[in-house]
């Protein structure tokens, strides 16, 4: 089974351990980006995962390419050119101190991507699923046009299309996000989001929830899912991640999958977080994998949330776990006992 993802991958620089940027005299290096993270997860699940992006034709781009290839991602559709790779700096939070991300991505190579550079036939050959996120069209008009075109072509070829709404206020306004993402929605089968994304982009809200206070209303999210499905009649599923933020180090974590027939809540995990970056992407990958394999709604949401729970114990953006490890947790073994 072949999965295709499209988006930007960036260079991530992070102080050692839990140091603040103001303390740092050296940085750890990772690569990551929403759709690249999904591709790596799917490759680690043993699937054919192809990633489309544009990288600078320099040593940094080559290093990134090697990292993707090492993780089993099909890089044959990646385009080279443009001036630079985007960078982001992370400062991991702990206890009551929140994590911080600082972006330096203006004018990155992907913003120069044009439709004519993409070989659609090769990209979608043998593919069954296409995934992207709301971050990608926020990078500029040309990238937004490419995103919409790829969604349209994927649907024409019979692929299932998923999108992680992933609103980023530092990239675009709520009004622009609403306009662009509303145009994309007729081509989306599976939408992945949280309450904030849906509120910011579509102006729809869950009742009786307070994210900052760690309060979640399951019924409020169910009602919100129904509102989204009603607004977009071609949508088959909306999946929510439900994060209860007690502190930067400890979160409640679960998921909700809403279809036109069913609503399914996952198991709930209490996480001692090592690295939350990429947690939502690993959920997306787990859910995509499970739905593509024909799992029931209950099994699919539990597989996705278990994959994501494991990711948040791993440094870096990429989720380096197998299907067997996810199934073990999803089926109830979360003891953390040593494996011999």
C-alpha positions as CSV (number, residue, x, y, z in Angstrom):
1,X,0.0,0.0,0.0
2,X,1.4,3.4,-1.0
3,X,0.9,6.6,0.9
4,X,1.9,10.0,-0.4
5,X,2.4,13.1,1.9
6,X,3.2,16.7,0.9
7,X,4.6,19.5,2.9
8,X,7.7,21.3,4.2
9,X,10.4,19.7,6.2
10,X,12.6,21.9,8.4
11,X,15.8,21.8,10.3
12,X,15.1,21.7,14.1
13,X,17.7,23.1,16.5
14,X,17.2,22.5,20.2
15,X,19.3,23.1,23.4
16,X,20.6,20.1,25.1
17,X,18.1,18.5,27.6
18,X,15.8,21.1,29.1
19,X,18.1,24.1,28.8
20,X,16.6,27.4,27.7
21,X,17.8,29.0,24.5
22,X,19.4,31.8,26.6
23,X,21.6,29.1,28.3
24,X,22.6,27.2,25.2
25,X,26.1,27.0,23.8
26,X,25.3,24.1,21.5
27,X,22.2,22.7,19.8
28,X,21.0,19.2,19.0
29,X,19.9,18.8,15.3
30,X,16.8,17.1,14.1
31,X,14.7,17.3,10.9
32,X,10.9,17.5,11.0
33,X,7.7,18.8,9.6
34,X,4.1,17.7,9.8
35,X,3.8,15.6,6.6
36,X,7.4,14.3,6.8
37,X,6.7,13.1,10.3
38,X,3.6,11.2,9.0
39,X,5.7,9.7,6.1
40,X,8.4,8.5,8.6
41,X,5.8,6.9,10.9
42,X,4.1,5.1,8.0
43,X,7.5,3.9,6.7
44,X,8.3,2.5,10.2
45,X,5.0,0.7,10.1
46,X,6.4,-1.1,7.0
47,X,4.4,0.8,4.4
48,X,5.5,2.5,1.2
49,X,5.5,6.1,2.2
50,X,6.4,8.8,-0.4
51,X,7.1,12.3,0.6
52,X,6.9,15.3,-1.7
53,X,8.7,18.6,-0.9
54,X,11.3,21.0,-2.2
55,X,14.8,21.1,-0.7
56,X,17.7,23.4,-1.3
57,X,20.4,21.8,-3.5
58,X,23.1,22.0,-0.9
59,X,24.7,20.1,2.0
60,X,21.9,20.8,4.4
61,X,19.3,19.5,1.8
62,X,21.5,16.4,1.2
63,X,21.7,15.7,5.0
64,X,17.9,16.0,5.3
65,X,17.4,13.6,2.3
66,X,19.7,11.0,3.9
67,X,17.7,11.2,7.2
68,X,14.5,10.6,5.3
69,X,16.0,7.7,3.4
70,X,17.5,6.2,6.5
71,X,13.9,6.1,7.9
72,X,12.6,4.3,4.9
73,X,10.8,7.1,3.2
74,X,10.5,7.1,-0.6
75,X,12.3,10.4,-1.6
76,X,12.1,9.9,-5.4
77,X,9.5,12.7,-5.9
78,X,11.5,15.3,-3.9
79,X,12.4,18.4,-5.9
80,X,15.7,20.3,-5.4
81,X,16.1,24.1,-5.7
82,X,15.3,27.3,-4.0
83,X,17.5,29.3,-1.6
84,X,17.3,27.6,1.8
85,X,15.8,25.2,4.3
86,X,13.4,26.6,6.9
87,X,14.7,26.4,10.5
88,X,12.9,26.2,13.8
89,X,14.3,26.4,17.3
90,X,12.6,24.5,20.2
91,X,12.9,25.0,23.9
92,X,11.4,22.1,25.7
93,X,9.1,23.0,28.5
94,X,9.0,21.3,31.9
95,X,6.6,21.4,34.8
96,X,4.7,24.8,34.6
97,X,7.2,26.3,32.0
98,X,5.7,25.9,28.5
99,X,7.6,24.7,25.5
100,X,8.5,27.4,22.9
101,X,9.0,27.3,19.1
102,X,10.7,30.1,17.2
103,X,10.5,29.9,13.4
104,X,12.9,31.1,10.8
105,X,11.3,29.8,7.6
106,X,10.5,32.9,5.4
107,X,11.6,32.3,1.8
108,X,12.4,28.6,2.2
109,X,12.7,26.4,-0.8
110,X,9.2,25.1,-0.7
111,X,7.8,28.6,-1.2
112,X,9.3,28.5,-4.7
113,X,7.5,25.3,-5.7
114,X,5.5,25.4,-8.9
115,X,2.9,23.0,-10.2
116,X,4.9,22.3,-13.4
117,X,7.8,20.9,-11.3
118,X,5.7,18.0,-10.0
119,X,5.4,14.7,-11.9
120,X,1.9,13.8,-10.9
121,X,1.8,10.5,-12.7
122,X,4.9,9.2,-10.9
123,X,3.9,10.7,-7.6
124,X,0.4,9.0,-7.4
125,X,1.3,5.8,-9.3
126,X,0.1,2.9,-7.2
127,X,-1.0,5.2,-4.4
128,X,-4.1,4.8,-2.3
129,X,-3.8,7.7,0.2
130,X,-2.8,11.3,0.1
131,X,-2.1,13.4,3.2
132,X,-1.2,17.0,3.8
133,X,-1.9,19.7,6.4
134,X,-3.1,23.2,6.9
135,X,0.5,24.4,7.5
136,X,1.5,23.8,3.9
137,X,-1.0,26.2,2.1
138,X,-0.2,28.8,4.7
139,X,3.4,29.1,3.4
140,X,2.3,31.2,0.4
141,X,-0.1,31.5,-2.5
142,X,1.9,29.3,-4.9
143,X,2.1,26.5,-2.3
144,X,-1.6,26.9,-1.5
145,X,-2.3,26.5,-5.3
146,X,-0.1,23.3,-5.4
147,X,-1.9,21.9,-2.3
148,X,-5.3,22.4,-3.8
149,X,-4.2,20.9,-7.1
150,X,-2.7,17.8,-5.5
151,X,-5.9,17.3,-3.5
152,X,-8.0,17.5,-6.7
153,X,-5.7,15.2,-8.6
154,X,-5.7,12.7,-5.8
155,X,-9.5,12.6,-5.7
156,X,-9.6,12.2,-9.5
157,X,-7.3,9.1,-9.2
158,X,-9.5,7.6,-6.5
159,X,-7.2,8.2,-3.5
160,X,-8.4,8.8,0.0
161,X,-7.4,12.3,1.1
162,X,-6.7,13.3,4.7
163,X,-5.7,16.7,6.1
164,X,-4.5,17.8,9.5
165,X,-6.0,21.2,9.9
166,X,-3.0,22.5,12.0
167,X,-3.7,26.2,12.1
168,X,-0.6,28.4,12.7
169,X,-1.4,32.0,13.5
170,X,2.2,33.0,12.8
171,X,1.8,32.0,9.2
172,X,-1.6,33.4,8.2
173,X,-4.8,35.1,9.4
174,X,-7.9,33.3,10.5
175,X,-9.8,34.9,7.5
176,X,-7.2,33.6,5.0
177,X,-7.1,30.2,6.5
178,X,-10.9,30.0,6.4
179,X,-11.0,30.9,2.7
180,X,-8.2,28.5,1.6
181,X,-9.2,25.6,3.7
182,X,-12.9,25.9,2.9
183,X,-11.9,25.6,-0.8
184,X,-9.9,22.4,0.0
185,X,-12.6,20.7,2.1
186,X,-14.6,19.2,-0.8
187,X,-11.6,17.0,-1.6
188,X,-11.0,15.8,2.0
189,X,-12.3,12.5,3.3
190,X,-10.6,12.5,6.8
191,X,-10.1,15.7,8.7
192,X,-7.8,15.7,11.8
193,X,-8.0,18.6,14.2
194,X,-8.3,19.9,17.7
195,X,-10.9,22.3,19.2
196,X,-8.6,25.4,18.6
197,X,-8.0,24.5,15.0
198,X,-11.7,24.2,14.2
199,X,-12.5,27.4,16.1
200,X,-9.8,29.4,14.4
201,X,-10.3,28.2,10.9
202,X,-14.0,27.5,10.6
203,X,-15.4,29.5,13.5
204,X,-17.0,26.4,15.1
205,X,-16.6,25.7,18.8
206,X,-17.1,22.9,21.3
207,X,-19.3,23.6,24.2
208,X,-18.2,23.3,27.9
209,X,-14.5,22.9,27.2
210,X,-11.6,24.9,28.6
211,X,-8.2,23.9,27.1
212,X,-6.1,26.2,29.2
213,X,-7.8,24.8,32.4
214,X,-7.4,21.2,31.3
215,X,-11.2,20.7,31.0
216,X,-12.6,18.6,28.2
217,X,-16.3,17.9,27.4
218,X,-16.6,14.7,25.3
219,X,-20.2,15.7,24.4
220,X,-19.0,19.1,23.3
221,X,-16.5,17.5,21.0
222,X,-19.1,15.2,19.6
223,X,-21.3,18.1,18.9
224,X,-18.4,20.0,17.3
225,X,-17.7,17.0,15.1
226,X,-21.3,16.9,14.0
227,X,-21.2,20.6,13.1
228,X,-18.1,20.1,10.9
229,X,-19.6,17.1,9.2
230,X,-22.8,19.1,8.5
231,X,-20.9,22.0,7.1
232,X,-18.8,19.8,4.7
233,X,-21.1,17.0,3.3
234,X,-18.3,15.2,1.4
235,X,-16.3,14.6,4.6
236,X,-16.4,11.0,6.0
237,X,-14.6,11.4,9.3
238,X,-13.3,14.1,11.7
239,X,-10.8,13.0,14.3
240,X,-9.9,15.0,17.4
241,X,-6.9,14.8,19.6
242,X,-7.9,15.6,23.2
243,X,-5.0,17.0,25.2
244,X,-5.5,17.8,28.9
245,X,-2.6,20.0,29.8
246,X,-1.9,19.7,33.5
247,X,1.6,21.0,32.9
248,X,4.2,20.9,30.2
249,X,5.5,17.6,31.6
250,X,2.2,15.8,32.2
251,X,-0.8,15.6,30.0
252,X,-4.0,13.5,29.6
253,X,-4.1,12.2,26.0
254,X,-7.0,10.6,24.1
255,X,-8.8,10.8,20.8
256,X,-12.3,11.0,19.4
257,X,-13.4,9.8,15.9
258,X,-16.7,11.1,14.6
259,X,-18.3,9.7,11.4
260,X,-21.8,10.2,10.1
261,X,-22.9,6.9,11.8
262,X,-20.7,6.5,14.9
263,X,-18.7,8.3,17.6
264,X,-15.8,6.5,19.2
265,X,-13.6,7.7,22.1
266,X,-10.2,6.1,22.5
267,X,-8.5,4.9,25.7
268,X,-7.0,7.7,27.8
269,X,-3.4,7.8,28.7
270,X,-1.6,10.0,31.2
271,X,1.7,11.0,29.6
272,X,5.0,12.0,31.2
273,X,6.2,13.9,28.2
274,X,9.7,13.6,26.8
275,X,9.0,15.5,23.5
276,X,5.5,16.5,22.4
277,X,6.6,17.9,19.0
278,X,5.2,15.5,16.3
279,X,2.7,14.0,18.7
280,X,-0.2,15.1,16.5
281,X,1.5,13.9,13.4
282,X,2.1,10.4,14.9
283,X,-1.6,10.3,15.7
284,X,-2.4,11.2,12.1
285,X,-0.1,8.5,10.8
286,X,-1.6,5.9,13.1
287,X,-5.1,6.8,12.2
288,X,-4.3,6.8,8.5
289,X,-2.7,3.4,8.7
290,X,-5.5,1.9,10.7
291,X,-8.3,3.2,8.4
292,X,-6.4,2.2,5.3
293,X,-6.0,-1.3,6.7
294,X,-9.8,-1.5,7.2
295,X,-9.8,-1.5,11.0
296,X,-13.0,-0.7,12.9
297,X,-13.5,2.9,14.1
298,X,-12.7,1.8,17.6
299,X,-9.6,0.0,16.7
300,X,-8.5,2.9,14.4
301,X,-8.8,5.6,17.0
302,X,-7.1,3.4,19.6
303,X,-4.2,2.6,17.3
304,X,-3.8,6.3,16.4
305,X,-3.8,7.5,20.0
306,X,-1.5,4.7,21.1
307,X,1.0,5.5,18.4
308,X,1.0,9.1,19.5
309,X,1.4,8.3,23.2
310,X,4.5,6.4,22.3
311,X,5.9,9.2,20.2
312,X,5.8,11.6,23.0
313,X,8.3,9.5,24.8
314,X,10.8,9.9,22.0
315,X,13.2,12.8,21.2
316,X,12.8,14.5,17.9
317,X,9.9,14.9,15.5
318,X,9.9,11.4,14.1
319,X,8.0,8.5,15.7
320,X,10.3,5.5,15.6
321,X,8.0,2.7,16.6
322,X,6.6,-0.4,14.9
323,X,3.1,-1.7,14.4
324,X,3.8,-4.4,17.0
325,X,4.8,-1.8,19.6
326,X,1.7,0.2,18.9
327,X,-0.6,-2.8,19.1
328,X,0.9,-3.9,22.4
329,X,0.1,-0.6,24.0
330,X,-3.3,-0.3,22.3
331,X,-4.2,-3.7,23.6
332,X,-3.5,-2.7,27.2
333,X,0.2,-3.3,27.9
334,X,1.5,0.1,29.0
335,X,3.6,-1.1,32.0
336,X,6.9,0.0,30.5
337,X,8.6,-3.1,31.7
338,X,11.9,-4.0,30.2
339,X,11.7,-6.2,27.1
340,X,14.2,-9.1,27.1
